[in-house]
Amino acid sequence: MANRFAKRNPTAVDANEFVSQLASMDALASATTSTAKPLTAVRIVLVVAITLVLALDLGERATLVDPIPFALTFASGAAFFAAGVWLSFRLRPPSYYGAVRRVMAHVGAPLFALFIGTFLARTAVEAAAFVDLNPSSTPSEALVVGKSSGKWGQHTATVSFGPATRDIDVEITTDLYDRLKPYRAPGRDCLALSTEMGRWSIRRTMLPRRFFDDPISADHYVQCARTQT
């Protein structure tokens, strides 16, 4: 009976096939949407995190001289590392990614999250130590312990304000870069910078913002006091 009806009404067969095709397309769309949602959420989280770090890094001149407590660094880093591990499990790289790129994506997420956690911890401590304060600046000598040159032509000097302080990277001009000899004459070159004291005896220094301010010039060069005769 069905065959006879199909022969007499070929449009009925076409309609049944059309309905079945729609059902299969709807199932495929549902599966694609369910897998796309986690990936979209991961991308949003990554974009927000990267934007936040860049905004804080590029727009802030203050840099901590003293390290923050290790327990706080560890707690913040561990929390963000755990979040990065969760993101790595949620991450589904495209099919055209090779095996190496997939492994790098899964491994890179926790490490990048760890970096974000420690960076935000320092930023939060600096904000809490100096909020509602108007500290006075104190001239200080920062020992140049290293220097480097980037592929885009930028020059950086690594300075230290003394034992148990953080090594800080400072952007410098080409003239100052050529003048510094931290490896041939260690302990000779210093930069005249200023520091501010906040709550809990935490110090900070104000440095040029990347891409917005001029680098430290040779006017800041001084010979370290302990090497002067």
PyMOL commands that place a pseudoatom at each C-alpha (Angstrom):
pseudoatom trace, name=CA, resn=MET, resi=1, chain=A, elem=C, hetatm=0, pos=[0.000, 0.000, 0.000]
pseudoatom trace, name=CA, resn=ALA, resi=2, chain=A, elem=C, hetatm=0, pos=[2.831, 2.411, 0.905]
pseudoatom trace, name=CA, resn=ASN, resi=3, chain=A, elem=C, hetatm=0, pos=[4.623, 1.646, -2.340]
pseudoatom trace, name=CA, resn=ARG, resi=4, chain=A, elem=C, hetatm=0, pos=[1.475, 2.260, -4.372]
pseudoatom trace, name=CA, resn=PHE, resi=5, chain=A, elem=C, hetatm=0, pos=[0.853, 5.513, -2.512]
pseudoatom trace, name=CA, resn=ALA, resi=6, chain=A, elem=C, hetatm=0, pos=[4.433, 6.556, -3.108]
pseudoatom trace, name=CA, resn=LYS, resi=7, chain=A, elem=C, hetatm=0, pos=[4.181, 5.814, -6.811]
pseudoatom trace, name=CA, resn=ARG, resi=8, chain=A, elem=C, hetatm=0, pos=[0.934, 7.755, -7.100]
pseudoatom trace, name=CA, resn=ASN, resi=9, chain=A, elem=C, hetatm=0, pos=[2.168, 10.612, -4.876]
pseudoatom trace, name=CA, resn=PRO, resi=10, chain=A, elem=C, hetatm=0, pos=[5.903, 11.150, -5.438]
pseudoatom trace, name=CA, resn=THR, resi=11, chain=A, elem=C, hetatm=0, pos=[5.712, 14.470, -3.576]
pseudoatom trace, name=CA, resn=ALA, resi=12, chain=A, elem=C, hetatm=0, pos=[4.880, 12.599, -0.392]
pseudoatom trace, name=CA, resn=VAL, resi=13, chain=A, elem=C, hetatm=0, pos=[8.182, 10.711, -0.609]
pseudoatom trace, name=CA, resn=ASP, resi=14, chain=A, elem=C, hetatm=0, pos=[10.047, 13.953, -1.259]
pseudoatom trace, name=CA, resn=ALA, resi=15, chain=A, elem=C, hetatm=0, pos=[8.377, 15.540, 1.751]
pseudoatom trace, name=CA, resn=ASN, resi=16, chain=A, elem=C, hetatm=0, pos=[9.352, 12.629, 3.997]
pseudoatom trace, name=CA, resn=GLU, resi=17, chain=A, elem=C, hetatm=0, pos=[12.946, 12.825, 2.821]
pseudoatom trace, name=CA, resn=PHE, resi=18, chain=A, elem=C, hetatm=0, pos=[12.945, 16.592, 3.327]
pseudoatom trace, name=CA, resn=VAL, resi=19, chain=A, elem=C, hetatm=0, pos=[11.663, 16.227, 6.884]
pseudoatom trace, name=CA, resn=SER, resi=20, chain=A, elem=C, hetatm=0, pos=[14.279, 13.597, 7.687]
pseudoatom trace, name=CA, resn=GLN, resi=21, chain=A, elem=C, hetatm=0, pos=[17.014, 15.815, 6.287]
pseudoatom trace, name=CA, resn=LEU, resi=22, chain=A, elem=C, hetatm=0, pos=[15.812, 18.726, 8.408]
pseudoatom trace, name=CA, resn=ALA, resi=23, chain=A, elem=C, hetatm=0, pos=[15.883, 16.529, 11.489]
pseudoatom trace, name=CA, resn=SER, resi=24, chain=A, elem=C, hetatm=0, pos=[19.453, 15.420, 10.803]
pseudoatom trace, name=CA, resn=MET, resi=25, chain=A, elem=C, hetatm=0, pos=[20.553, 19.003, 10.142]
pseudoatom trace, name=CA, resn=ASP, resi=26, chain=A, elem=C, hetatm=0, pos=[18.938, 20.131, 13.395]
pseudoatom trace, name=CA, resn=ALA, resi=27, chain=A, elem=C, hetatm=0, pos=[20.720, 17.393, 15.332]
pseudoatom trace, name=CA, resn=LEU, resi=28, chain=A, elem=C, hetatm=0, pos=[24.033, 18.386, 13.752]
pseudoatom trace, name=CA, resn=ALA, resi=29, chain=A, elem=C, hetatm=0, pos=[23.432, 22.048, 14.570]
pseudoatom trace, name=CA, resn=SER, resi=30, chain=A, elem=C, hetatm=0, pos=[22.594, 21.188, 18.173]
pseudoatom trace, name=CA, resn=ALA, resi=31, chain=A, elem=C, hetatm=0, pos=[25.774, 19.147, 18.558]
pseudoatom trace, name=CA, resn=THR, resi=32, chain=A, elem=C, hetatm=0, pos=[27.856, 21.917, 16.995]
pseudoatom trace, name=CA, resn=THR, resi=33, chain=A, elem=C, hetatm=0, pos=[26.311, 24.556, 19.237]
pseudoatom trace, name=CA, resn=SER, resi=34, chain=A, elem=C, hetatm=0, pos=[26.904, 22.502, 22.379]
pseudoatom trace, name=CA, resn=THR, resi=35, chain=A, elem=C, hetatm=0, pos=[30.578, 22.070, 21.529]
pseudoatom trace, name=CA, resn=ALA, resi=36, chain=A, elem=C, hetatm=0, pos=[30.976, 25.675, 20.430]
pseudoatom trace, name=CA, resn=LYS, resi=37, chain=A, elem=C, hetatm=0, pos=[29.662, 27.164, 23.682]
pseudoatom trace, name=CA, resn=PRO, resi=38, chain=A, elem=C, hetatm=0, pos=[32.574, 25.971, 25.870]
pseudoatom trace, name=CA, resn=LEU, resi=39, chain=A, elem=C, hetatm=0, pos=[35.080, 27.104, 23.242]
pseudoatom trace, name=CA, resn=THR, resi=40, chain=A, elem=C, hetatm=0, pos=[33.428, 30.533, 22.997]
pseudoatom trace, name=CA, resn=ALA, resi=41, chain=A, elem=C, hetatm=0, pos=[33.466, 30.908, 26.780]
pseudoatom trace, name=CA, resn=VAL, resi=42, chain=A, elem=C, hetatm=0, pos=[37.160, 29.994, 26.930]
pseudoatom trace, name=CA, resn=ARG, resi=43, chain=A, elem=C, hetatm=0, pos=[37.975, 32.546, 24.242]
pseudoatom trace, name=CA, resn=ILE, resi=44, chain=A, elem=C, hetatm=0, pos=[36.083, 35.255, 26.087]
pseudoatom trace, name=CA, resn=VAL, resi=45, chain=A, elem=C, hetatm=0, pos=[37.936, 34.492, 29.325]
pseudoatom trace, name=CA, resn=LEU, resi=46, chain=A, elem=C, hetatm=0, pos=[41.309, 34.549, 27.552]
pseudoatom trace, name=CA, resn=VAL, resi=47, chain=A, elem=C, hetatm=0, pos=[40.579, 37.813, 25.735]
pseudoatom trace, name=CA, resn=VAL, resi=48, chain=A, elem=C, hetatm=0, pos=[39.421, 39.510, 28.943]
pseudoatom trace, name=CA, resn=ALA, resi=49, chain=A, elem=C, hetatm=0, pos=[42.486, 38.290, 30.868]
pseudoatom trace, name=CA, resn=ILE, resi=50, chain=A, elem=C, hetatm=0, pos=[44.944, 39.394, 28.174]
pseudoatom trace, name=CA, resn=THR, resi=51, chain=A, elem=C, hetatm=0, pos=[43.241, 42.790, 27.822]
pseudoatom trace, name=CA, resn=LEU, resi=52, chain=A, elem=C, hetatm=0, pos=[43.333, 43.357, 31.584]
pseudoatom trace, name=CA, resn=VAL, resi=53, chain=A, elem=C, hetatm=0, pos=[47.027, 42.500, 31.879]
pseudoatom trace, name=CA, resn=LEU, resi=54, chain=A, elem=C, hetatm=0, pos=[47.978, 44.690, 28.912]
pseudoatom trace, name=CA, resn=ALA, resi=55, chain=A, elem=C, hetatm=0, pos=[45.953, 47.615, 30.229]
pseudoatom trace, name=CA, resn=LEU, resi=56, chain=A, elem=C, hetatm=0, pos=[47.581, 47.398, 33.665]
pseudoatom trace, name=CA, resn=ASP, resi=57, chain=A, elem=C, hetatm=0, pos=[51.069, 46.840, 32.285]
pseudoatom trace, name=CA, resn=LEU, resi=58, chain=A, elem=C, hetatm=0, pos=[51.020, 49.561, 29.630]
pseudoatom trace, name=CA, resn=GLY, resi=59, chain=A, elem=C, hetatm=0, pos=[49.085, 52.172, 31.575]
pseudoatom trace, name=CA, resn=GLU, resi=60, chain=A, elem=C, hetatm=0, pos=[50.858, 51.957, 34.939]
pseudoatom trace, name=CA, resn=ARG, resi=61, chain=A, elem=C, hetatm=0, pos=[54.161, 53.677, 35.760]
pseudoatom trace, name=CA, resn=ALA, resi=62, chain=A, elem=C, hetatm=0, pos=[54.502, 52.370, 39.307]
pseudoatom trace, name=CA, resn=THR, resi=63, chain=A, elem=C, hetatm=0, pos=[56.641, 49.279, 39.848]
pseudoatom trace, name=CA, resn=LEU, resi=64, chain=A, elem=C, hetatm=0, pos=[57.265, 47.599, 43.190]
pseudoatom trace, name=CA, resn=VAL, resi=65, chain=A, elem=C, hetatm=0, pos=[60.831, 47.665, 44.440]
pseudoatom trace, name=CA, resn=ASP, resi=66, chain=A, elem=C, hetatm=0, pos=[60.294, 45.189, 47.272]
pseudoatom trace, name=CA, resn=PRO, resi=67, chain=A, elem=C, hetatm=0, pos=[58.884, 41.709, 46.680]
pseudoatom trace, name=CA, resn=ILE, resi=68, chain=A, elem=C, hetatm=0, pos=[55.448, 40.903, 48.057]
pseudoatom trace, name=CA, resn=PRO, resi=69, chain=A, elem=C, hetatm=0, pos=[55.049, 38.108, 50.648]
pseudoatom trace, name=CA, resn=PHE, resi=70, chain=A, elem=C, hetatm=0, pos=[55.693, 34.678, 49.171]
pseudoatom trace, name=CA, resn=ALA, resi=71, chain=A, elem=C, hetatm=0, pos=[52.480, 33.271, 50.644]
pseudoatom trace, name=CA, resn=LEU, resi=72, chain=A, elem=C, hetatm=0, pos=[50.413, 35.817, 48.730]
pseudoatom trace, name=CA, resn=THR, resi=73, chain=A, elem=C, hetatm=0, pos=[52.305, 35.172, 45.521]
pseudoatom trace, name=CA, resn=PHE, resi=74, chain=A, elem=C, hetatm=0, pos=[51.906, 31.428, 45.946]
pseudoatom trace, name=CA, resn=ALA, resi=75, chain=A, elem=C, hetatm=0, pos=[48.180, 31.648, 46.720]
pseudoatom trace, name=CA, resn=SER, resi=76, chain=A, elem=C, hetatm=0, pos=[47.416, 33.893, 43.769]
pseudoatom trace, name=CA, resn=GLY, resi=77, chain=A, elem=C, hetatm=0, pos=[49.595, 31.901, 41.389]
pseudoatom trace, name=CA, resn=ALA, resi=78, chain=A, elem=C, hetatm=0, pos=[48.112, 28.580, 42.529]
pseudoatom trace, name=CA, resn=ALA, resi=79, chain=A, elem=C, hetatm=0, pos=[44.532, 29.840, 42.155]
pseudoatom trace, name=CA, resn=PHE, resi=80, chain=A, elem=C, hetatm=0, pos=[45.115, 31.123, 38.643]
pseudoatom trace, name=CA, resn=PHE, resi=81, chain=A, elem=C, hetatm=0, pos=[47.120, 28.014, 37.729]
pseudoatom trace, name=CA, resn=ALA, resi=82, chain=A, elem=C, hetatm=0, pos=[44.154, 25.856, 38.753]
pseudoatom trace, name=CA, resn=ALA, resi=83, chain=A, elem=C, hetatm=0, pos=[41.898, 28.060, 36.620]
pseudoatom trace, name=CA, resn=GLY, resi=84, chain=A, elem=C, hetatm=0, pos=[44.322, 27.598, 33.724]
pseudoatom trace, name=CA, resn=VAL, resi=85, chain=A, elem=C, hetatm=0, pos=[44.185, 23.822, 34.132]
pseudoatom trace, name=CA, resn=TRP, resi=86, chain=A, elem=C, hetatm=0, pos=[40.388, 24.010, 34.025]
pseudoatom trace, name=CA, resn=LEU, resi=87, chain=A, elem=C, hetatm=0, pos=[40.584, 26.116, 30.855]
pseudoatom trace, name=CA, resn=SER, resi=88, chain=A, elem=C, hetatm=0, pos=[42.997, 23.667, 29.253]
pseudoatom trace, name=CA, resn=PHE, resi=89, chain=A, elem=C, hetatm=0, pos=[40.482, 20.844, 29.751]
pseudoatom trace, name=CA, resn=ARG, resi=90, chain=A, elem=C, hetatm=0, pos=[37.726, 23.002, 28.273]
pseudoatom trace, name=CA, resn=LEU, resi=91, chain=A, elem=C, hetatm=0, pos=[39.877, 24.097, 25.368]
pseudoatom trace, name=CA, resn=ARG, resi=92, chain=A, elem=C, hetatm=0, pos=[39.214, 22.322, 22.071]
pseudoatom trace, name=CA, resn=PRO, resi=93, chain=A, elem=C, hetatm=0, pos=[41.784, 23.387, 19.469]
pseudoatom trace, name=CA, resn=PRO, resi=94, chain=A, elem=C, hetatm=0, pos=[40.627, 23.314, 15.808]
pseudoatom trace, name=CA, resn=SER, resi=95, chain=A, elem=C, hetatm=0, pos=[41.042, 20.085, 13.896]
pseudoatom trace, name=CA, resn=TYR, resi=96, chain=A, elem=C, hetatm=0, pos=[43.693, 21.608, 11.628]
pseudoatom trace, name=CA, resn=TYR, resi=97, chain=A, elem=C, hetatm=0, pos=[46.030, 22.088, 14.613]
pseudoatom trace, name=CA, resn=GLY, resi=98, chain=A, elem=C, hetatm=0, pos=[48.853, 19.615, 14.674]
pseudoatom trace, name=CA, resn=ALA, resi=99, chain=A, elem=C, hetatm=0, pos=[49.717, 17.488, 17.684]
pseudoatom trace, name=CA, resn=VAL, resi=100, chain=A, elem=C, hetatm=0, pos=[52.502, 19.847, 18.788]
pseudoatom trace, name=CA, resn=ARG, resi=101, chain=A, elem=C, hetatm=0, pos=[50.297, 22.939, 18.638]
pseudoatom trace, name=CA, resn=ARG, resi=102, chain=A, elem=C, hetatm=0, pos=[47.552, 21.178, 20.588]
pseudoatom trace, name=CA, resn=VAL, resi=103, chain=A, elem=C, hetatm=0, pos=[49.983, 20.204, 23.336]
pseudoatom trace, name=CA, resn=MET, resi=104, chain=A, elem=C, hetatm=0, pos=[51.343, 23.756, 23.452]
pseudoatom trace, name=CA, resn=ALA, resi=105, chain=A, elem=C, hetatm=0, pos=[47.802, 25.141, 23.757]
pseudoatom trace, name=CA, resn=HIS, resi=106, chain=A, elem=C, hetatm=0, pos=[46.957, 22.821, 26.650]
pseudoatom trace, name=CA, resn=VAL, resi=107, chain=A, elem=C, hetatm=0, pos=[50.260, 23.380, 28.453]
pseudoatom trace, name=CA, resn=GLY, resi=108, chain=A, elem=C, hetatm=0, pos=[50.397, 27.115, 27.772]
pseudoatom trace, name=CA, resn=ALA, resi=109, chain=A, elem=C, hetatm=0, pos=[47.026, 27.900, 29.355]
pseudoatom trace, name=CA, resn=PRO, resi=110, chain=A, elem=C, hetatm=0, pos=[48.048, 27.004, 32.957]
pseudoatom trace, name=CA, resn=LEU, resi=111, chain=A, elem=C, hetatm=0, pos=[51.441, 28.695, 32.609]
pseudoatom trace, name=CA, resn=PHE, resi=112, chain=A, elem=C, hetatm=0, pos=[49.919, 31.862, 31.211]
pseudoatom trace, name=CA, resn=ALA, resi=113, chain=A, elem=C, hetatm=0, pos=[47.328, 31.860, 33.989]
pseudoatom trace, name=CA, resn=LEU, resi=114, chain=A, elem=C, hetatm=0, pos=[50.135, 31.478, 36.563]
pseudoatom trace, name=CA, resn=PHE, resi=115, chain=A, elem=C, hetatm=0, pos=[51.854, 34.565, 35.128]
pseudoatom trace, name=CA, resn=ILE, resi=116, chain=A, elem=C, hetatm=0, pos=[48.600, 36.522, 35.273]
pseudoatom trace, name=CA, resn=GLY, resi=117, chain=A, elem=C, hetatm=0, pos=[48.039, 35.500, 38.892]
pseudoatom trace, name=CA, resn=THR, resi=118, chain=A, elem=C, hetatm=0, pos=[51.439, 36.654, 40.126]
pseudoatom trace, name=CA, resn=PHE, resi=119, chain=A, elem=C, hetatm=0, pos=[51.217, 39.866, 38.100]
pseudoatom trace, name=CA, resn=LEU, resi=120, chain=A, elem=C, hetatm=0, pos=[47.788, 40.757, 39.484]
pseudoatom trace, name=CA, resn=ALA, resi=121, chain=A, elem=C, hetatm=0, pos=[48.971, 39.970, 43.020]
pseudoatom trace, name=CA, resn=ARG, resi=122, chain=A, elem=C, hetatm=0, pos=[51.780, 42.536, 42.724]
pseudoatom trace, name=CA, resn=THR, resi=123, chain=A, elem=C, hetatm=0, pos=[49.383, 45.065, 41.191]
pseudoatom trace, name=CA, resn=ALA, resi=124, chain=A, elem=C, hetatm=0, pos=[46.881, 44.579, 44.028]
pseudoatom trace, name=CA, resn=VAL, resi=125, chain=A, elem=C, hetatm=0, pos=[49.546, 44.948, 46.727]
pseudoatom trace, name=CA, resn=GLU, resi=126, chain=A, elem=C, hetatm=0, pos=[50.908, 48.110, 45.125]
pseudoatom trace, name=CA, resn=ALA, resi=127, chain=A, elem=C, hetatm=0, pos=[47.419, 49.600, 44.942]
pseudoatom trace, name=CA, resn=ALA, resi=128, chain=A, elem=C, hetatm=0, pos=[46.647, 48.717, 48.575]
pseudoatom trace, name=CA, resn=ALA, resi=129, chain=A, elem=C, hetatm=0, pos=[49.993, 50.047, 49.842]
pseudoatom trace, name=CA, resn=PHE, resi=130, chain=A, elem=C, hetatm=0, pos=[49.660, 53.465, 48.205]
pseudoatom trace, name=CA, resn=VAL, resi=131, chain=A, elem=C, hetatm=0, pos=[45.928, 54.153, 47.932]
pseudoatom trace, name=CA, resn=ASP, resi=132, chain=A, elem=C, hetatm=0, pos=[44.961, 57.551, 49.418]
pseudoatom trace, name=CA, resn=LEU, resi=133, chain=A, elem=C, hetatm=0, pos=[48.622, 58.327, 50.101]
pseudoatom trace, name=CA, resn=ASN, resi=134, chain=A, elem=C, hetatm=0, pos=[50.770, 61.148, 48.782]
pseudoatom trace, name=CA, resn=PRO, resi=135, chain=A, elem=C, hetatm=0, pos=[54.261, 59.809, 49.473]
pseudoatom trace, name=CA, resn=SER, resi=136, chain=A, elem=C, hetatm=0, pos=[57.347, 61.911, 48.954]
pseudoatom trace, name=CA, resn=SER, resi=137, chain=A, elem=C, hetatm=0, pos=[60.040, 60.800, 46.504]
pseudoatom trace, name=CA, resn=THR, resi=138, chain=A, elem=C, hetatm=0, pos=[63.484, 59.810, 47.726]
pseudoatom trace, name=CA, resn=PRO, resi=139, chain=A, elem=C, hetatm=0, pos=[66.461, 59.866, 45.331]
pseudoatom trace, name=CA, resn=SER, resi=140, chain=A, elem=C, hetatm=0, pos=[68.006, 56.403, 45.043]
pseudoatom trace, name=CA, resn=GLU, resi=141, chain=A, elem=C, hetatm=0, pos=[70.730, 54.663, 43.118]
pseudoatom trace, name=CA, resn=ALA, resi=142, chain=A, elem=C, hetatm=0, pos=[69.753, 51.521, 41.241]
pseudoatom trace, name=CA, resn=LEU, resi=143, chain=A, elem=C, hetatm=0, pos=[72.607, 49.190, 40.335]
pseudoatom trace, name=CA, resn=VAL, resi=144, chain=A, elem=C, hetatm=0, pos=[72.616, 48.062, 36.704]
pseudoatom trace, name=CA, resn=VAL, resi=145, chain=A, elem=C, hetatm=0, pos=[72.988, 44.281, 36.752]
pseudoatom trace, name=CA, resn=GLY, resi=146, chain=A, elem=C, hetatm=0, pos=[72.229, 43.576, 33.099]
pseudoatom trace, name=CA, resn=LYS, resi=147, chain=A, elem=C, hetatm=0, pos=[71.071, 44.948, 29.789]
pseudoatom trace, name=CA, resn=SER, resi=148, chain=A, elem=C, hetatm=0, pos=[69.407, 43.629, 26.655]
pseudoatom trace, name=CA, resn=SER, resi=149, chain=A, elem=C, hetatm=0, pos=[68.320, 44.758, 23.225]
pseudoatom trace, name=CA, resn=GLY, resi=150, chain=A, elem=C, hetatm=0, pos=[65.044, 43.735, 21.571]
pseudoatom trace, name=CA, resn=LYS, resi=151, chain=A, elem=C, hetatm=0, pos=[64.476, 42.820, 17.953]
pseudoatom trace, name=CA, resn=TRP, resi=152, chain=A, elem=C, hetatm=0, pos=[62.371, 45.947, 17.471]
pseudoatom trace, name=CA, resn=GLY, resi=153, chain=A, elem=C, hetatm=0, pos=[65.223, 48.233, 18.491]
pseudoatom trace, name=CA, resn=GLN, resi=154, chain=A, elem=C, hetatm=0, pos=[64.203, 48.828, 22.105]
pseudoatom trace, name=CA, resn=HIS, resi=155, chain=A, elem=C, hetatm=0, pos=[66.848, 48.702, 24.828]
pseudoatom trace, name=CA, resn=THR, resi=156, chain=A, elem=C, hetatm=0, pos=[66.368, 47.558, 28.409]
pseudoatom trace, name=CA, resn=ALA, resi=157, chain=A, elem=C, hetatm=0, pos=[68.487, 47.778, 31.545]
pseudoatom trace, name=CA, resn=THR, resi=158, chain=A, elem=C, hetatm=0, pos=[67.919, 45.472, 34.506]
pseudoatom trace, name=CA, resn=VAL, resi=159, chain=A, elem=C, hetatm=0, pos=[68.446, 47.285, 37.794]
pseudoatom trace, name=CA, resn=SER, resi=160, chain=A, elem=C, hetatm=0, pos=[68.421, 46.382, 41.477]
pseudoatom trace, name=CA, resn=PHE, resi=161, chain=A, elem=C, hetatm=0, pos=[67.908, 48.693, 44.452]
pseudoatom trace, name=CA, resn=GLY, resi=162, chain=A, elem=C, hetatm=0, pos=[69.805, 46.438, 46.821]
pseudoatom trace, name=CA, resn=PRO, resi=163, chain=A, elem=C, hetatm=0, pos=[69.756, 43.016, 48.468]
pseudoatom trace, name=CA, resn=ALA, resi=164, chain=A, elem=C, hetatm=0, pos=[66.367, 41.331, 48.806]
pseudoatom trace, name=CA, resn=THR, resi=165, chain=A, elem=C, hetatm=0, pos=[64.777, 43.640, 46.228]
pseudoatom trace, name=CA, resn=ARG, resi=166, chain=A, elem=C, hetatm=0, pos=[63.248, 42.826, 42.870]
pseudoatom trace, name=CA, resn=ASP, resi=167, chain=A, elem=C, hetatm=0, pos=[65.215, 43.052, 39.631]
pseudoatom trace, name=CA, resn=ILE, resi=168, chain=A, elem=C, hetatm=0, pos=[63.396, 45.621, 37.514]
pseudoatom trace, name=CA, resn=ASP, resi=169, chain=A, elem=C, hetatm=0, pos=[63.573, 46.133, 33.754]
pseudoatom trace, name=CA, resn=VAL, resi=170, chain=A, elem=C, hetatm=0, pos=[63.853, 49.762, 32.656]
pseudoatom trace, name=CA, resn=GLU, resi=171, chain=A, elem=C, hetatm=0, pos=[63.571, 50.998, 29.074]
pseudoatom trace, name=CA, resn=ILE, resi=172, chain=A, elem=C, hetatm=0, pos=[66.577, 53.135, 28.160]
pseudoatom trace, name=CA, resn=THR, resi=173, chain=A, elem=C, hetatm=0, pos=[67.844, 55.131, 25.206]
pseudoatom trace, name=CA, resn=THR, resi=174, chain=A, elem=C, hetatm=0, pos=[70.493, 53.928, 22.773]
pseudoatom trace, name=CA, resn=ASP, resi=175, chain=A, elem=C, hetatm=0, pos=[73.114, 56.324, 24.175]
pseudoatom trace, name=CA, resn=LEU, resi=176, chain=A, elem=C, hetatm=0, pos=[72.606, 55.024, 27.695]
pseudoatom trace, name=CA, resn=TYR, resi=177, chain=A, elem=C, hetatm=0, pos=[72.621, 51.429, 26.466]
pseudoatom trace, name=CA, resn=ASP, resi=178, chain=A, elem=C, hetatm=0, pos=[76.030, 51.939, 24.830]
pseudoatom trace, name=CA, resn=ARG, resi=179, chain=A, elem=C, hetatm=0, pos=[77.384, 53.526, 27.988]
pseudoatom trace, name=CA, resn=LEU, resi=180, chain=A, elem=C, hetatm=0, pos=[76.418, 50.749, 30.370]
pseudoatom trace, name=CA, resn=LYS, resi=181, chain=A, elem=C, hetatm=0, pos=[78.931, 47.936, 30.932]
pseudoatom trace, name=CA, resn=PRO, resi=182, chain=A, elem=C, hetatm=0, pos=[77.278, 45.685, 33.524]
pseudoatom trace, name=CA, resn=TYR, resi=183, chain=A, elem=C, hetatm=0, pos=[79.226, 42.592, 32.438]
pseudoatom trace, name=CA, resn=ARG, resi=184, chain=A, elem=C, hetatm=0, pos=[82.658, 44.070, 31.765]
pseudoatom trace, name=CA, resn=ALA, resi=185, chain=A, elem=C, hetatm=0, pos=[82.579, 46.362, 34.801]
pseudoatom trace, name=CA, resn=PRO, resi=186, chain=A, elem=C, hetatm=0, pos=[80.073, 44.891, 37.257]
pseudoatom trace, name=CA, resn=GLY, resi=187, chain=A, elem=C, hetatm=0, pos=[79.073, 47.183, 40.101]
pseudoatom trace, name=CA, resn=ARG, resi=188, chain=A, elem=C, hetatm=0, pos=[80.198, 50.352, 38.329]
pseudoatom trace, name=CA, resn=ASP, resi=189, chain=A, elem=C, hetatm=0, pos=[77.066, 51.647, 36.604]
pseudoatom trace, name=CA, resn=CYS, resi=190, chain=A, elem=C, hetatm=0, pos=[73.983, 52.951, 38.408]
pseudoatom trace, name=CA, resn=LEU, resi=191, chain=A, elem=C, hetatm=0, pos=[70.853, 54.855, 37.437]
pseudoatom trace, name=CA, resn=ALA, resi=192, chain=A, elem=C, hetatm=0, pos=[69.557, 57.785, 39.470]
pseudoatom trace, name=CA, resn=LEU, resi=193, chain=A, elem=C, hetatm=0, pos=[65.916, 56.956, 40.126]
pseudoatom trace, name=CA, resn=SER, resi=194, chain=A, elem=C, hetatm=0, pos=[63.468, 57.811, 42.870]
pseudoatom trace, name=CA, resn=THR, resi=195, chain=A, elem=C, hetatm=0, pos=[61.521, 55.611, 45.276]
pseudoatom trace, name=CA, resn=GLU, resi=196, chain=A, elem=C, hetatm=0, pos=[58.384, 56.129, 47.356]
pseudoatom trace, name=CA, resn=MET, resi=197, chain=A, elem=C, hetatm=0, pos=[57.503, 54.489, 50.665]
pseudoatom trace, name=CA, resn=GLY, resi=198, chain=A, elem=C, hetatm=0, pos=[53.996, 53.166, 51.255]
pseudoatom trace, name=CA, resn=ARG, resi=199, chain=A, elem=C, hetatm=0, pos=[52.211, 51.103, 53.861]
pseudoatom trace, name=CA, resn=TRP, resi=200, chain=A, elem=C, hetatm=0, pos=[53.959, 48.068, 55.361]
pseudoatom trace, name=CA, resn=SER, resi=201, chain=A, elem=C, hetatm=0, pos=[57.341, 49.593, 54.330]
pseudoatom trace, name=CA, resn=ILE, resi=202, chain=A, elem=C, hetatm=0, pos=[56.688, 48.698, 50.699]
pseudoatom trace, name=CA, resn=ARG, resi=203, chain=A, elem=C, hetatm=0, pos=[58.589, 50.804, 48.209]
pseudoatom trace, name=CA, resn=ARG, resi=204, chain=A, elem=C, hetatm=0, pos=[57.875, 51.545, 44.586]
pseudoatom trace, name=CA, resn=THR, resi=205, chain=A, elem=C, hetatm=0, pos=[59.546, 53.427, 41.757]
pseudoatom trace, name=CA, resn=MET, resi=206, chain=A, elem=C, hetatm=0, pos=[57.989, 55.330, 38.879]
pseudoatom trace, name=CA, resn=LEU, resi=207, chain=A, elem=C, hetatm=0, pos=[59.179, 54.290, 35.422]
pseudoatom trace, name=CA, resn=PRO, resi=208, chain=A, elem=C, hetatm=0, pos=[58.255, 55.351, 31.884]
pseudoatom trace, name=CA, resn=ARG, resi=209, chain=A, elem=C, hetatm=0, pos=[55.177, 53.686, 30.431]
pseudoatom trace, name=CA, resn=ARG, resi=210, chain=A, elem=C, hetatm=0, pos=[55.845, 51.456, 27.465]
pseudoatom trace, name=CA, resn=PHE, resi=211, chain=A, elem=C, hetatm=0, pos=[55.047, 53.035, 24.093]
pseudoatom trace, name=CA, resn=PHE, resi=212, chain=A, elem=C, hetatm=0, pos=[53.765, 56.212, 25.798]
pseudoatom trace, name=CA, resn=ASP, resi=213, chain=A, elem=C, hetatm=0, pos=[56.721, 57.826, 27.604]
pseudoatom trace, name=CA, resn=ASP, resi=214, chain=A, elem=C, hetatm=0, pos=[60.298, 58.487, 26.590]
pseudoatom trace, name=CA, resn=PRO, resi=215, chain=A, elem=C, hetatm=0, pos=[62.859, 55.922, 27.826]
pseudoatom trace, name=CA, resn=ILE, resi=216, chain=A, elem=C, hetatm=0, pos=[65.349, 56.688, 30.570]
pseudoatom trace, name=CA, resn=SER, resi=217, chain=A, elem=C, hetatm=0, pos=[68.151, 58.745, 29.063]
pseudoatom trace, name=CA, resn=ALA, resi=218, chain=A, elem=C, hetatm=0, pos=[71.856, 59.116, 29.841]
pseudoatom trace, name=CA, resn=ASP, resi=219, chain=A, elem=C, hetatm=0, pos=[71.013, 62.021, 32.174]
pseudoatom trace, name=CA, resn=HIS, resi=220, chain=A, elem=C, hetatm=0, pos=[70.095, 59.400, 34.765]
pseudoatom trace, name=CA, resn=TYR, resi=221, chain=A, elem=C, hetatm=0, pos=[73.505, 57.705, 34.622]
pseudoatom trace, name=CA, resn=VAL, resi=222, chain=A, elem=C, hetatm=0, pos=[75.675, 57.894, 37.715]
pseudoatom trace, name=CA, resn=GLN, resi=223, chain=A, elem=C, hetatm=0, pos=[78.716, 55.998, 38.864]
pseudoatom trace, name=CA, resn=CYS, resi=224, chain=A, elem=C, hetatm=0, pos=[77.812, 53.835, 41.826]
pseudoatom trace, name=CA, resn=ALA, resi=225, chain=A, elem=C, hetatm=0, pos=[78.852, 55.427, 45.098]
pseudoatom trace, name=CA, resn=ARG, resi=226, chain=A, elem=C, hetatm=0, pos=[80.777, 52.409, 46.352]
pseudoatom trace, name=CA, resn=THR, resi=227, chain=A, elem=C, hetatm=0, pos=[82.993, 52.420, 43.244]
pseudoatom trace, name=CA, resn=GLN, resi=228, chain=A, elem=C, hetatm=0, pos=[83.823, 56.132, 43.379]
pseudoatom trace, name=CA, resn=THR, resi=229, chain=A, elem=C, hetatm=0, pos=[87.249, 57.033, 44.643]
for i in range(1, 229): cmd.bond("trace and resi %d" % i, "trace and resi %d" % (i + 1))
show_as sticks, trace
zoom trace
